[in-house]
Amino acid sequence: MSAALPRPRPADDRVFKALADPTRRAVLDLLRKKPLSTGRIAARFDMTRFGVMKHLRVLQEAGLVLVEERGRERWNHLNPVPIREIYRRWLRPFEEDDADRLLRIKRKAEATKP
C-alpha cells in the first residue's frame, strides 16, 4: 500500500502562477531588500504604472506581497511564507541524496566535454 499523496492546494497554484512571470520575480527580488511604494517599484520597470499594479495584484492574491496603506501611498512588503511552503512541499523532497548524486555526475560529465 502506498502513502497517500498530499492534496493539491489552490494557494499553491496561485503562488506558482505568480512566480512564473519574470517581471513578478523581479518585483519580489526588489522587495527582498526592503519594502517599496508602488511608485518606486513602477519606476524600476519599462512599463506603465498600471501594468506594474496588475503584477502586484497577482503577487498580493498569491500572498507573496502584503500591502500597507500610508496616506496616499501603498507600501509593498515581501511575505516569504508562501515561498517557504512551496519549498517544503515541492522542492525539499527532491533534495534527497540520489538527486544530489545525479547532479554531481551531470556536472562532472559536462565539465569533461571537449
Secondary structure as UniProt FT lines:
FT   HELIX           10..19
FT   HELIX           22..33
FT   STRAND          36..37
FT   HELIX           38..43
FT   HELIX           49..61
FT   TURN            62..63
FT   STRAND          65..70
FT   TURN            71..72
FT   STRAND          73..78
FT   HELIX           81..86
FT   HELIX           87..91
FT   HELIX           92..94
FT   HELIX           97..111
//
